[in-house]
Amino acid sequence: MYQSCFTFGGGDLVPTVEEYMLYFVARRFKQIEFTRELRGIANVFLGRI
């Protein structure tokens, strides 16, 4: 019988490949949005100088 070392209360805590991909895509999307926001703020301040 196979027993995972990442179990808690009978549930397997090892993320699937799909969960990993979703995590990395979400992180990348947040970075892109953050960069857009910073550019917008920089344009506002540079436009006032």
Order of alpha helices (4+ residues) and beta strands (2+ residues): beta-beta-alpha
